[in-house]
Amino acid sequence: RRGAVHPAGAGAPSLGGGRWEATRQFSDAHGRRLGFARYTPPAAPRQGMPLVVMLHGCRQGALAFARGSRMNQWADAGGFMVLYPQQSMTRQVQRCWRWFQPDAQHGGGEADLIAALIRAEVARHGLDPQRVYIAGLSAGAGMAALVALRHPALVAALAMHSGPVVGDARNAAAGLHTMRRGSLKPLLPLLRDVADPAVFRLGMPTMILHGQMDPAVAPRNARQLFEQFRGVNGLAEDEPTVERVLGLGTEKAYRRVDLLRNRKPVLRLCEISRIEHAWSGGDAAVRYHARGGPDASALIWRFFQGQRRLPG
């Protein structure tokens, strides 16, 4: 089905200055279907362009996430395409990606379907296969992690905003427990149960952002994700961190914790002081996005820019 095209200057001012294509449909080789929206920045050839994949949270869709996160405006500035896969309400009534059921019939299957969409879009538009990035909010963060862990050769870097520990839950009730308290289990074995073993050889540069006032997904999850992806990236437990507090005394204040390799951040945690369960620095008129805090989309794109997935 052909998607509707709305130039942002004509009736969609919050969607950037380029080409917004909504209600697209993708089918994989197994006949599984996935809706998505695509954003292409203006005046830029698609050939060789980076790709950022954005996964919405529960009770959201592609349009709300695009408007709330304002990632399209960064696409205009950075010259990258953005894909917004959208969970079907027939799969999950609140449009939650099923990170809490990471088996192949549920969340794992959704991750594989998203990966198939990404491969198809990279091939169709001649995008740069070394610069494919994925980010998500809340349930979308959990699904972004599954995509990256199951398809590490495809994804150059991962960003998770307000996301849960990976691999802890196996059903919806357990997912709620994970959100409220993080995991009580050893963290690295949880990843090994849901990941392609190749990720531990390839690594996965990762950025984690979390509001310190989040009542829905406890901030402990972010610190545990940091430890999980320390292991994914082969960084020793005693590897020294580089810590800074930025925007001190303002509504944009956050603590940044980096682990470096060759002087470049490979793992970054941003603990955002005054944000609850919402995308930091977004459009507060859209649910689950907050005006306060640093611009999460800007922080994520700047982190992604330094990462490449080299062959091998």
QUIVENCOR-V916252 format. One record per residue. PSI is psi in degrees with one decimal (999 if undefined). OMEGA is omega in radians with two decimals (NA if undefined). D_LAST is the distance of its C-alpha to the last C-alpha in Angstrom with 2 decimals. Layout:
psi=PSI omega=OMEGA d_last=D_LAST
psi=PSI omega=OMEGA d_last=D_LAST
This chain:
psi=132.9 omega=-3.07 d_last=36.64
psi=133.4 omega=-3.11 d_last=36.55
psi=151.5 omega=3.06 d_last=35.98
psi=141.6 omega=-3.12 d_last=38.65
psi=125.3 omega=-3.13 d_last=37.97
psi=104.3 omega=2.99 d_last=39.66
psi=134.9 omega=-2.99 d_last=39.44
psi=-26.8 omega=-3.12 d_last=39.48
psi=-9.3 omega=-3.08 d_last=42.62
psi=78.3 omega=3.01 d_last=44.57
psi=-0.9 omega=3.11 d_last=45.12
psi=63.1 omega=-2.99 d_last=41.82
psi=-19.8 omega=-3.10 d_last=41.99
psi=4.8 omega=-3.05 d_last=39.60
psi=13.8 omega=3.10 d_last=36.68
psi=-179.8 omega=-3.07 d_last=35.86
psi=6.5 omega=-3.06 d_last=36.85
psi=-144.2 omega=-3.00 d_last=34.54
psi=115.6 omega=3.12 d_last=34.26
psi=119.1 omega=-3.14 d_last=34.40
psi=111.0 omega=-3.06 d_last=33.98
psi=169.1 omega=3.05 d_last=35.13
psi=41.0 omega=2.99 d_last=35.49
psi=157.1 omega=3.11 d_last=32.64
psi=135.5 omega=3.09 d_last=31.79
psi=139.2 omega=3.02 d_last=28.58
psi=133.4 omega=3.12 d_last=28.60
psi=-175.3 omega=-3.07 d_last=25.67
psi=-18.4 omega=3.14 d_last=25.73
psi=5.5 omega=3.14 d_last=27.84
psi=7.4 omega=3.09 d_last=30.39
psi=139.4 omega=-3.05 d_last=29.62
psi=148.3 omega=-3.14 d_last=30.62
psi=124.1 omega=3.03 d_last=29.55
psi=152.4 omega=3.10 d_last=31.50
psi=162.5 omega=2.97 d_last=29.98
psi=154.0 omega=-3.11 d_last=30.96
psi=137.2 omega=3.05 d_last=29.16
psi=127.4 omega=3.10 d_last=29.89
psi=125.9 omega=-3.13 d_last=29.30
psi=159.2 omega=-3.09 d_last=30.55
psi=156.6 omega=2.94 d_last=33.28
psi=40.6 omega=3.10 d_last=33.20
psi=134.0 omega=3.08 d_last=29.48
psi=138.4 omega=3.14 d_last=27.59
psi=-31.5 omega=-3.07 d_last=25.13
psi=124.5 omega=3.09 d_last=22.72
psi=6.9 omega=-3.11 d_last=19.74
psi=143.8 omega=2.98 d_last=21.18
psi=164.3 omega=3.12 d_last=19.38
psi=130.6 omega=3.00 d_last=20.17
psi=125.3 omega=3.12 d_last=21.70
psi=127.5 omega=-3.06 d_last=22.58
psi=122.8 omega=-3.10 d_last=25.73
psi=117.6 omega=-3.09 d_last=27.05
psi=167.5 omega=3.06 d_last=30.78
psi=-175.7 omega=3.08 d_last=32.75
psi=150.6 omega=3.12 d_last=35.56
psi=24.4 omega=3.07 d_last=38.58
psi=174.7 omega=2.98 d_last=36.62
psi=-175.3 omega=-3.08 d_last=35.16
psi=-46.0 omega=-3.07 d_last=33.06
psi=-46.4 omega=-3.13 d_last=36.02
psi=-39.8 omega=-3.10 d_last=37.14
psi=-38.7 omega=3.09 d_last=33.71
psi=-45.7 omega=3.14 d_last=33.30
psi=-45.0 omega=-3.06 d_last=36.80
psi=-40.9 omega=-3.09 d_last=36.63
psi=-26.2 omega=-3.08 d_last=33.32
psi=31.5 omega=3.11 d_last=33.90
psi=-28.5 omega=-3.13 d_last=30.18
psi=-33.5 omega=3.12 d_last=31.21
psi=-34.0 omega=3.07 d_last=33.05
psi=-29.8 omega=3.02 d_last=29.93
psi=-39.9 omega=3.07 d_last=28.22
psi=-43.2 omega=-3.10 d_last=31.18
psi=-36.9 omega=-3.02 d_last=30.67
psi=-9.2 omega=3.11 d_last=26.87
psi=47.0 omega=3.08 d_last=26.43
psi=154.4 omega=3.06 d_last=24.15
psi=150.0 omega=3.09 d_last=24.78
psi=132.3 omega=3.01 d_last=25.63
psi=138.6 omega=3.10 d_last=25.63
psi=83.7 omega=3.01 d_last=28.06
psi=148.5 omega=-3.10 d_last=27.73
psi=124.8 omega=3.11 d_last=31.07
psi=141.3 omega=3.12 d_last=31.94
psi=138.4 omega=3.08 d_last=34.74
psi=-18.0 omega=3.06 d_last=38.03
psi=-25.2 omega=3.05 d_last=38.39
psi=-42.8 omega=-3.11 d_last=35.36
psi=119.8 omega=-2.89 d_last=36.48
psi=-26.0 omega=3.12 d_last=39.87
psi=15.0 omega=-3.11 d_last=38.98
psi=29.4 omega=3.06 d_last=35.68
psi=129.0 omega=2.91 d_last=33.77
psi=140.3 omega=-2.95 d_last=30.18
psi=58.8 omega=3.06 d_last=30.37
psi=-27.1 omega=-3.09 d_last=28.08
psi=-3.7 omega=3.02 d_last=30.87
psi=77.3 omega=-2.96 d_last=30.28
psi=12.2 omega=3.13 d_last=26.54
psi=167.4 omega=-3.02 d_last=27.06
psi=-21.8 omega=-3.13 d_last=25.80
psi=-15.6 omega=-3.06 d_last=29.28
psi=-104.8 omega=-3.08 d_last=29.51
psi=-40.0 omega=3.10 d_last=27.10
psi=-38.9 omega=3.09 d_last=24.01
psi=-37.7 omega=3.08 d_last=25.12
psi=-41.2 omega=3.10 d_last=25.67
psi=-41.5 omega=-3.14 d_last=22.17
psi=-34.8 omega=3.10 d_last=20.82
psi=-42.3 omega=3.08 d_last=23.35
psi=-41.9 omega=3.12 d_last=22.33
psi=-38.7 omega=3.10 d_last=18.65
psi=-40.5 omega=3.06 d_last=20.05
psi=-46.7 omega=-3.13 d_last=22.17
psi=-47.0 omega=-3.13 d_last=19.37
psi=-40.6 omega=-3.14 d_last=17.44
psi=-41.4 omega=-3.13 d_last=20.84
psi=-39.1 omega=3.09 d_last=21.74
psi=-44.6 omega=3.14 d_last=18.60
psi=-43.5 omega=-3.07 d_last=19.27
psi=-40.3 omega=-3.02 d_last=23.01
psi=2.2 omega=3.14 d_last=23.18
psi=37.1 omega=-3.14 d_last=20.35
psi=164.8 omega=-3.11 d_last=18.93
psi=111.6 omega=-3.09 d_last=15.94
psi=-14.3 omega=3.10 d_last=12.94
psi=-8.9 omega=-3.09 d_last=11.40
psi=61.9 omega=3.05 d_last=14.77
psi=122.8 omega=-3.04 d_last=15.71
psi=152.4 omega=-3.14 d_last=17.72
psi=138.3 omega=-3.13 d_last=20.04
psi=155.6 omega=3.11 d_last=23.32
psi=162.2 omega=3.12 d_last=26.35
psi=127.4 omega=3.03 d_last=29.84
psi=-116.7 omega=3.08 d_last=31.31
psi=-33.1 omega=3.08 d_last=30.55
psi=-32.4 omega=3.06 d_last=28.05
psi=-42.5 omega=3.09 d_last=26.33
psi=-39.1 omega=3.13 d_last=26.21
psi=-38.0 omega=3.09 d_last=24.73
psi=-40.9 omega=3.10 d_last=22.16
psi=-42.5 omega=3.12 d_last=20.97
psi=-42.3 omega=3.11 d_last=20.85
psi=-48.2 omega=-3.10 d_last=18.82
psi=-40.5 omega=-3.10 d_last=16.20
psi=-33.9 omega=-3.13 d_last=16.25
psi=-20.8 omega=-3.08 d_last=16.26
psi=59.3 omega=-3.00 d_last=13.58
psi=-27.7 omega=3.12 d_last=11.19
psi=-16.7 omega=-3.11 d_last=8.36
psi=-33.7 omega=-2.95 d_last=11.46
psi=127.6 omega=-3.13 d_last=13.10
psi=-28.9 omega=-3.14 d_last=12.60
psi=157.7 omega=-3.02 d_last=15.75
psi=142.1 omega=2.99 d_last=18.71
psi=133.8 omega=-3.13 d_last=22.45
psi=120.8 omega=3.11 d_last=25.20
psi=120.6 omega=3.09 d_last=28.87
psi=40.7 omega=-3.04 d_last=31.53
psi=158.9 omega=3.13 d_last=29.23
psi=160.3 omega=2.99 d_last=29.89
psi=141.1 omega=-3.10 d_last=28.21
psi=132.9 omega=2.97 d_last=25.43
psi=1.6 omega=-3.08 d_last=26.28
psi=-37.8 omega=-3.02 d_last=29.84
psi=152.5 omega=3.08 d_last=31.81
psi=-0.2 omega=3.05 d_last=32.25
psi=173.4 omega=-3.03 d_last=35.06
psi=-40.9 omega=-3.14 d_last=36.75
psi=-42.4 omega=3.10 d_last=39.25
psi=-33.1 omega=3.09 d_last=36.67
psi=-41.0 omega=3.10 d_last=34.74
psi=-39.3 omega=3.09 d_last=37.88
psi=-43.5 omega=3.11 d_last=38.19
psi=-45.7 omega=-3.13 d_last=34.62
psi=-38.1 omega=-3.03 d_last=35.40
psi=-28.7 omega=-3.01 d_last=38.65
psi=3.8 omega=-3.02 d_last=37.67
psi=-158.7 omega=-3.11 d_last=33.94
psi=147.4 omega=3.02 d_last=32.99
psi=5.9 omega=-3.07 d_last=35.14
psi=162.5 omega=3.00 d_last=32.47
psi=133.2 omega=-2.89 d_last=29.85
psi=-42.3 omega=-3.04 d_last=27.07
psi=-40.1 omega=3.09 d_last=23.77
psi=-28.2 omega=3.09 d_last=24.75
psi=-39.0 omega=3.13 d_last=25.42
psi=-40.4 omega=-3.07 d_last=21.76
psi=-25.3 omega=3.14 d_last=20.72
psi=-20.4 omega=-3.04 d_last=23.13
psi=-5.0 omega=-3.00 d_last=21.59
psi=154.6 omega=2.88 d_last=17.81
psi=125.6 omega=-3.12 d_last=14.88
psi=-22.6 omega=-3.12 d_last=14.23
psi=-23.2 omega=-3.10 d_last=10.45
psi=-29.0 omega=-3.13 d_last=11.71
psi=-19.6 omega=3.03 d_last=13.06
psi=-42.4 omega=-3.08 d_last=9.86
psi=-30.3 omega=-3.01 d_last=8.12
psi=167.4 omega=3.12 d_last=11.65
psi=95.9 omega=3.06 d_last=13.70
psi=132.5 omega=-2.95 d_last=15.90
psi=138.7 omega=3.03 d_last=19.26
psi=134.6 omega=-3.11 d_last=22.76
psi=126.6 omega=3.10 d_last=25.80
psi=139.5 omega=-3.10 d_last=29.20
psi=133.1 omega=3.03 d_last=32.40
psi=134.2 omega=-3.09 d_last=36.11
psi=-5.6 omega=3.07 d_last=38.13
psi=19.4 omega=-3.06 d_last=41.01
psi=116.5 omega=3.13 d_last=39.06
psi=-10.9 omega=-3.05 d_last=41.45
psi=-44.7 omega=3.09 d_last=39.18
psi=109.3 omega=-3.03 d_last=35.92
psi=138.4 omega=3.14 d_last=36.86
psi=-20.7 omega=3.07 d_last=35.18
psi=-31.3 omega=3.10 d_last=34.38
psi=-41.6 omega=-3.10 d_last=31.53
psi=-43.1 omega=3.13 d_last=29.81
psi=-35.2 omega=3.11 d_last=30.14
psi=-36.4 omega=3.04 d_last=28.83
psi=-40.4 omega=3.10 d_last=25.79
psi=-43.1 omega=3.13 d_last=25.18
psi=-38.1 omega=3.10 d_last=25.29
psi=-46.4 omega=-3.07 d_last=23.05
psi=-12.6 omega=2.87 d_last=20.23
psi=-44.4 omega=3.12 d_last=20.96
psi=-42.2 omega=3.12 d_last=19.92
psi=-39.0 omega=-3.06 d_last=16.78
psi=9.5 omega=3.05 d_last=15.69
psi=31.6 omega=3.14 d_last=16.87
psi=127.2 omega=-3.05 d_last=19.87
psi=153.0 omega=-3.14 d_last=22.95
psi=-29.0 omega=-3.14 d_last=26.13
psi=8.5 omega=3.08 d_last=27.98
psi=124.7 omega=-3.07 d_last=25.56
psi=141.4 omega=3.08 d_last=28.05
psi=157.0 omega=3.03 d_last=28.02
psi=117.4 omega=-3.01 d_last=29.18
psi=138.4 omega=3.07 d_last=31.85
psi=148.2 omega=2.96 d_last=33.94
psi=122.7 omega=-3.09 d_last=36.57
psi=148.9 omega=3.12 d_last=36.66
psi=28.5 omega=-3.06 d_last=39.56
psi=133.5 omega=3.11 d_last=41.90
psi=4.1 omega=3.12 d_last=45.21
psi=172.7 omega=3.11 d_last=44.07
psi=-8.8 omega=-3.14 d_last=43.01
psi=11.4 omega=-3.04 d_last=39.46
psi=137.1 omega=3.02 d_last=39.13
psi=155.8 omega=3.10 d_last=35.98
psi=127.9 omega=-3.12 d_last=34.41
psi=127.1 omega=3.14 d_last=30.84
psi=120.7 omega=-3.10 d_last=28.89
psi=144.1 omega=2.84 d_last=25.62
psi=128.6 omega=-2.99 d_last=23.19
psi=151.8 omega=2.93 d_last=21.48
psi=126.1 omega=-3.05 d_last=18.57
psi=42.0 omega=3.09 d_last=19.13
psi=9.2 omega=-3.14 d_last=22.10
psi=135.3 omega=3.14 d_last=20.23
psi=126.0 omega=3.07 d_last=20.94
psi=-17.6 omega=3.11 d_last=18.17
psi=126.3 omega=-3.07 d_last=20.86
psi=132.1 omega=3.06 d_last=24.17
psi=127.9 omega=3.07 d_last=27.31
psi=109.5 omega=3.11 d_last=30.18
psi=110.1 omega=-2.94 d_last=33.42
psi=119.8 omega=-2.87 d_last=35.78
psi=-49.7 omega=-2.89 d_last=39.40
psi=22.3 omega=-3.09 d_last=41.53
psi=141.6 omega=3.06 d_last=39.43
psi=-135.1 omega=-3.10 d_last=40.00
psi=81.2 omega=-3.03 d_last=37.86
psi=156.5 omega=3.09 d_last=36.87
psi=120.8 omega=-3.05 d_last=34.34
psi=138.4 omega=3.06 d_last=35.22
psi=29.0 omega=-3.10 d_last=36.74
psi=-159.9 omega=3.12 d_last=36.92
psi=106.2 omega=-3.04 d_last=39.82
psi=-10.7 omega=3.06 d_last=42.26
psi=-13.7 omega=3.13 d_last=44.07
psi=127.8 omega=-3.09 d_last=41.25
psi=141.6 omega=-3.14 d_last=41.23
psi=25.1 omega=3.01 d_last=38.56
psi=139.5 omega=-3.06 d_last=38.09
psi=140.6 omega=3.08 d_last=39.84
psi=-38.2 omega=-3.10 d_last=41.24
psi=172.0 omega=-3.14 d_last=41.01
psi=166.5 omega=3.10 d_last=38.08
psi=159.9 omega=3.13 d_last=35.45
psi=102.2 omega=-3.07 d_last=33.80
psi=-38.7 omega=-3.13 d_last=30.87
psi=-40.9 omega=3.10 d_last=29.35
psi=-45.9 omega=-3.14 d_last=29.51
psi=-42.5 omega=-3.10 d_last=28.02
psi=-46.9 omega=-3.13 d_last=25.10
psi=-40.3 omega=3.11 d_last=24.36
psi=-38.3 omega=3.08 d_last=24.62
psi=-45.6 omega=-3.13 d_last=22.12
psi=-37.7 omega=-3.06 d_last=19.66
psi=-29.4 omega=-3.11 d_last=20.16
psi=4.3 omega=-3.01 d_last=18.53
psi=141.9 omega=3.05 d_last=15.17
psi=147.2 omega=3.01 d_last=12.10
psi=98.4 omega=-3.12 d_last=8.93
psi=147.4 omega=3.13 d_last=6.51
psi=149.5 omega=3.06 d_last=3.79
psi=999 omega=NA d_last=0.00
